Amino acid sequence: MDKIIYRMPEADFGLIGEIAKGNEKANILFAAADLEIFDSLTHPKTADQVSEEIKTDPYLTEKFLNALVALNLIHKIDNRYSNTKLAETFLVRKSPFYQGTLFEMKKRGLTDWQRISDALKNGGIKIKAGTENKSIIDRTFIVGHAEIAITGAMQRAVDAVSSLPEFKGAKKLLDLGGGHGLYSIAFHQLKPDLEVVLFDLPHVTEIAKEYLEQHGTQGKINIIAADFTKDDIGNGYDVIFVSDVTITGILKKVYDALNENGVLIYRRWTINDDRTSPLTSVLFDFMLAMRRSEHRVYTLGEYIRLLEATGFSITRILDLSSPQDPTKIIVAKKKERC
């Protein structure tokens, strides 16, 4: 039987087409950032002016700039190009919200995403010999996460935490696995009389010190440089704040470090019960599995059960979800064992 092709398909191809163009869009963005095009377009310029400034082929440069216009990253008015507000905010190097290191981190992960077929056949991504012990938590990782945090995720979380009575009444807070230290800085700025302790690996805290210095908080925030999976995390905390860090294996240590009626405030991505949404969590969960990581994305129910089994009582669950940031904050109170 002949295939009839003059009739419209029964489904719209649009979604598949958009997904397929994802790689093209990402690489255009990354190339524009590499070439510092957005820095060039803080003032309107012609394609020839841009080409001369960044030393690129004039013909291709004009086509490339038009692609950036189509992506709504720059404007084109009277054959002169300039940044949109979006680009001016996140893509210009002098902006406090610049995302260039995040793009470097994303580019580093592109290779893994291109190996999905092999991973599915081999049970995961094969690690090159000699790189097994190379830490992914390097400077690019830490700075990239700092950049994405200040696009709104950190501000939303800090705003939510600062409204909690447990935070308002706290005298000592531990930012466990605090990484870049931006949360610690924000908590100190909101409550200068609060004793804030930032805890992370030694090489990570060295990067955090740079952020503390930039924000005038060096010496005002205590730092513990150690491995929380092995080392003591201290005690006497009214609040232990954890963001985007897996602590499921040390929950008793966290519990014991809190004062009576102290709280764990856990900011984390979650996944729904059948593990098919939200998309950001599903993709991250899949990448962890491809890399054969011991970690995974938990459902809200799984977190609650783990916390309650440790002795915590769940007092609040705050939903801070956005399309790109499927975050929930779990507030768990230390419940003294009888």
C-alpha positions as CSV (number, residue, x, y, z in Angstrom):
1,M,0.0,0.0,0.0
2,D,1.4,3.4,-1.0
3,K,2.1,5.9,1.8
4,I,-0.1,9.0,1.5
5,I,2.0,12.1,2.0
6,Y,-0.3,14.9,0.8
7,R,-2.3,14.8,4.0
8,M,-1.2,16.8,7.1
9,P,0.4,14.7,9.8
10,E,-1.8,14.0,12.8
11,A,0.7,15.6,15.2
12,D,2.5,18.9,15.2
13,F,6.3,18.6,14.6
14,G,7.0,21.9,16.4
15,L,8.1,20.4,19.8
16,I,10.6,18.0,18.1
17,G,11.9,20.8,15.9
18,E,12.5,23.0,18.9
19,I,14.3,20.2,20.9
20,A,16.5,19.5,17.8
21,K,17.6,23.1,17.6
22,G,18.7,23.2,21.2
23,N,22.3,22.4,20.4
24,E,22.5,25.0,17.7
25,K,21.1,27.7,20.0
26,A,23.5,26.8,22.9
27,N,26.6,26.9,20.6
28,I,25.6,30.2,19.2
29,L,25.3,31.6,22.7
30,F,28.6,30.1,23.8
31,A,30.5,31.4,20.7
32,A,29.1,34.9,21.2
33,A,30.3,34.9,24.8
34,D,33.7,33.6,23.8
35,L,34.1,36.3,21.2
36,E,33.0,39.0,23.8
37,I,30.3,40.2,21.3
38,F,28.0,41.3,24.1
39,D,30.8,43.4,25.6
40,S,31.2,45.0,22.1
41,L,27.5,45.8,21.8
42,T,27.0,47.9,25.0
43,H,26.7,50.7,22.4
44,P,25.1,50.3,18.9
45,K,27.4,49.2,16.1
46,T,27.3,48.0,12.5
47,A,28.3,44.4,11.7
48,D,31.4,45.8,10.0
49,Q,32.4,47.6,13.2
50,V,31.9,44.5,15.3
51,S,33.8,42.4,12.8
52,E,36.7,44.8,12.8
53,E,36.7,45.0,16.6
54,I,36.7,41.2,17.3
55,K,38.7,40.3,14.2
56,T,36.3,38.0,12.4
57,D,35.1,37.5,8.9
58,P,32.7,40.4,8.0
59,Y,30.2,38.3,6.0
60,L,29.9,35.6,8.6
61,T,29.8,38.1,11.4
62,E,26.7,39.8,10.0
63,K,24.9,36.5,9.6
64,F,26.0,35.5,13.2
65,L,24.7,38.8,14.6
66,N,21.4,38.2,12.8
67,A,21.1,34.8,14.5
68,L,21.6,36.5,17.8
69,V,18.8,38.9,16.9
70,A,16.5,35.9,16.1
71,L,17.3,34.5,19.5
72,N,16.2,37.8,21.1
73,L,19.7,38.4,22.6
74,I,20.4,41.6,20.7
75,H,18.5,44.2,18.8
76,K,18.9,45.4,15.2
77,I,17.8,48.9,14.4
78,D,18.8,50.7,11.2
79,N,21.5,48.0,10.6
80,R,23.1,48.7,13.9
81,Y,23.2,46.1,16.6
82,S,23.0,46.5,20.4
83,N,22.3,44.4,23.5
84,T,18.9,43.6,24.8
85,K,18.3,44.2,28.5
86,L,18.7,40.4,29.0
87,A,22.1,40.4,27.4
88,E,23.2,43.5,29.2
89,T,22.3,42.0,32.5
90,F,23.8,38.5,32.1
91,L,26.2,38.4,29.2
92,V,28.4,41.5,29.6
93,R,31.5,40.8,31.6
94,K,31.3,43.9,33.8
95,S,27.8,43.1,35.0
96,P,27.6,41.7,38.5
97,F,25.3,39.0,37.1
98,Y,27.6,37.8,34.3
99,Q,27.3,34.1,33.4
100,G,30.4,33.4,31.4
101,T,31.9,30.8,33.8
102,L,28.6,29.0,33.9
103,F,28.8,28.7,30.1
104,E,32.3,27.2,30.4
105,M,30.8,24.6,32.8
106,K,28.0,23.8,30.4
107,K,30.4,23.4,27.5
108,R,32.4,21.0,29.6
109,G,29.3,18.8,30.0
110,L,28.4,18.8,26.2
111,T,30.8,15.9,25.6
112,D,28.9,13.7,28.0
113,W,25.6,14.5,26.5
114,Q,27.0,13.5,23.1
115,R,27.8,10.1,24.4
116,I,24.3,9.0,25.4
117,S,24.0,6.1,23.0
118,D,27.3,4.6,24.1
119,A,26.3,5.2,27.8
120,L,23.0,3.3,27.3
121,K,24.8,0.4,25.6
122,N,27.7,0.3,28.2
123,G,25.8,1.0,31.4
124,G,27.2,4.5,31.7
125,I,30.0,6.8,30.5
126,K,33.4,5.3,30.4
127,I,35.9,7.4,32.4
128,K,39.3,7.9,30.7
129,A,42.2,6.2,32.4
130,G,44.0,8.5,34.7
131,T,41.0,10.8,35.3
132,E,39.1,8.7,37.8
133,N,40.0,10.8,40.8
134,K,39.9,14.2,39.2
135,S,37.4,16.3,41.1
136,I,34.6,17.9,39.2
137,I,34.3,20.4,42.1
138,D,37.0,22.7,40.6
139,R,37.1,26.5,40.2
140,T,34.9,26.4,37.0
141,F,32.3,24.4,38.9
142,I,32.2,26.7,42.0
143,V,32.3,30.0,40.1
144,G,29.7,28.7,37.6
145,H,27.3,27.8,40.4
146,A,27.9,31.2,42.0
147,E,26.9,32.9,38.7
148,I,23.7,30.9,38.3
149,A,22.8,31.5,42.0
150,I,22.7,35.2,41.6
151,T,20.3,35.1,38.7
152,G,17.5,34.8,41.2
153,A,17.7,31.3,42.8
154,M,19.8,32.6,45.7
155,Q,17.7,35.7,46.2
156,R,14.4,33.7,46.3
157,A,15.8,31.2,48.8
158,V,17.3,33.8,51.1
159,D,14.1,35.8,51.0
160,A,12.2,32.7,52.1
161,V,14.6,31.8,54.8
162,S,14.8,35.3,56.2
163,S,11.0,35.2,56.8
164,L,11.2,32.1,59.0
165,P,10.9,32.7,62.8
166,E,13.7,30.1,63.3
167,F,16.0,32.3,61.3
168,K,14.9,35.5,63.0
169,G,15.6,34.0,66.4
170,A,18.9,32.2,65.5
171,K,22.2,33.1,67.0
172,K,24.5,30.7,65.1
173,L,24.0,29.3,61.6
174,L,26.0,26.7,59.7
175,D,26.1,27.0,55.9
176,L,27.1,23.3,55.3
177,G,28.7,22.7,51.9
178,G,28.5,26.4,51.4
179,G,30.7,26.5,48.3
180,H,31.1,30.0,46.9
181,G,29.8,31.5,50.1
182,L,27.1,33.7,48.6
183,Y,24.4,32.4,50.9
184,S,26.6,33.0,54.0
185,I,27.3,36.5,52.8
186,A,23.5,37.2,52.3
187,F,22.6,35.8,55.7
188,H,25.3,38.0,57.3
189,Q,24.0,41.1,55.4
190,L,20.4,40.4,56.5
191,K,21.4,39.7,60.2
192,P,24.8,41.1,61.1
193,D,24.5,39.8,64.7
194,L,24.2,36.2,63.5
195,E,27.3,34.0,63.8
196,V,27.6,32.5,60.4
197,V,29.9,29.5,59.8
198,L,30.8,28.4,56.2
199,F,31.9,24.8,55.9
200,D,33.4,23.2,52.8
201,L,36.4,21.5,51.3
202,P,39.7,23.4,51.7
203,H,40.2,24.2,48.0
204,V,36.5,25.4,47.8
205,T,36.8,27.7,50.8
206,E,39.8,29.3,49.2
207,I,37.5,30.4,46.4
208,A,34.8,31.4,48.9
209,K,37.3,33.7,50.6
210,E,37.5,35.7,47.3
211,Y,33.8,36.3,47.4
212,L,33.8,37.2,51.0
213,E,36.5,39.8,50.3
214,Q,34.6,41.2,47.3
215,H,31.5,41.7,49.5
216,G,33.4,43.1,52.5
217,T,32.6,40.2,54.8
218,Q,36.1,38.6,55.2
219,G,36.7,38.1,58.9
220,K,33.0,38.5,59.6
221,I,32.1,34.9,58.6
222,N,33.8,31.9,60.2
223,I,35.2,29.3,57.8
224,I,35.8,25.6,58.5
225,A,37.8,23.9,55.7
226,A,37.2,20.1,56.0
227,D,35.2,17.2,54.5
228,F,31.8,16.9,56.1
229,T,31.5,13.3,55.1
230,K,34.5,12.4,57.3
231,D,35.2,15.3,59.7
232,D,33.4,16.9,62.6
233,I,31.1,19.8,61.6
234,G,30.9,21.5,64.9
235,N,27.9,21.9,67.2
236,G,25.7,24.5,68.9
237,Y,23.9,25.6,65.8
238,D,20.4,27.0,65.8
239,V,20.1,26.6,62.1
240,I,22.0,24.4,59.6
241,F,21.4,25.6,56.1
242,V,22.1,23.3,53.1
243,S,21.7,24.2,49.5
244,D,22.2,21.8,46.5
245,V,24.4,19.4,48.5
246,T,23.7,15.8,49.2
247,I,23.7,15.1,52.9
248,T,21.5,12.0,53.0
249,G,24.5,10.0,54.4
250,I,25.2,12.3,57.3
251,L,21.8,13.3,58.6
252,K,22.5,12.0,62.1
253,K,25.7,14.1,62.2
254,V,23.6,17.1,61.1
255,Y,20.9,16.3,63.7
256,D,23.5,16.0,66.5
257,A,25.1,19.3,65.6
258,L,21.9,21.3,66.2
259,N,20.8,22.8,69.5
260,E,17.5,21.6,71.0
261,N,14.7,22.9,68.8
262,G,17.3,23.8,66.1
263,V,16.3,23.4,62.5
264,L,17.7,22.1,59.3
265,I,16.8,24.2,56.3
266,Y,17.4,22.1,53.2
267,R,17.2,23.7,49.8
268,R,17.1,21.0,47.1
269,W,15.8,20.1,43.7
270,T,13.1,17.4,43.8
271,I,11.6,15.0,41.3
272,N,8.0,13.8,41.1
273,D,6.9,10.4,42.3
274,D,7.1,8.7,38.9
275,R,10.4,10.5,38.1
276,T,9.2,12.1,34.8
277,S,9.0,15.8,35.8
278,P,10.1,18.5,36.2
279,L,12.3,18.4,33.1
280,T,15.4,20.0,34.8
281,S,15.3,17.4,37.6
282,V,14.8,14.5,35.1
283,L,17.7,15.6,33.0
284,F,20.0,16.0,36.0
285,D,18.9,12.6,37.4
286,F,19.7,11.0,34.0
287,M,23.2,12.7,33.9
288,L,24.0,11.5,37.4
289,A,23.0,8.0,36.3
290,M,25.1,8.2,33.1
291,R,28.1,9.2,35.1
292,R,27.5,6.2,37.4
293,S,27.2,8.6,40.4
294,E,26.2,7.3,43.8
295,H,23.8,10.2,44.0
296,R,20.4,10.8,42.5
297,V,17.5,13.3,42.6
298,Y,15.1,12.4,45.4
299,T,11.3,12.9,45.6
300,L,9.9,15.1,48.3
301,G,8.4,12.1,50.0
302,E,11.8,10.3,50.0
303,Y,13.4,13.4,51.7
304,I,10.6,13.6,54.3
305,R,11.0,9.9,55.2
306,L,14.7,10.1,55.5
307,L,14.5,13.2,57.8
308,E,11.8,11.8,59.9
309,A,13.7,8.5,60.3
310,T,16.6,10.5,61.7
311,G,14.4,12.1,64.3
312,F,13.4,15.4,62.5
313,S,9.9,16.8,62.5
314,I,8.9,18.5,59.3
315,T,7.5,22.0,60.1
316,R,7.4,23.6,56.7
317,I,7.8,22.9,53.0
318,L,8.3,26.0,50.8
319,D,7.9,25.6,47.0
320,L,10.2,28.0,45.2
321,S,9.9,26.3,41.8
322,S,10.5,28.1,38.6
323,P,10.8,26.5,35.1
324,Q,14.6,26.3,35.4
325,D,14.9,25.9,39.1
326,P,12.6,23.2,40.6
327,T,13.5,24.0,44.2
328,K,11.8,23.2,47.4
329,I,12.9,24.2,50.9
330,I,12.3,21.7,53.7
331,V,12.4,23.0,57.2
332,A,13.0,20.2,59.6
333,K,13.1,20.7,63.4
334,K,15.3,18.7,65.8
335,K,13.0,16.6,67.9
336,E,14.7,15.3,71.0
337,R,14.6,11.6,71.3
338,C,13.0,10.2,74.5
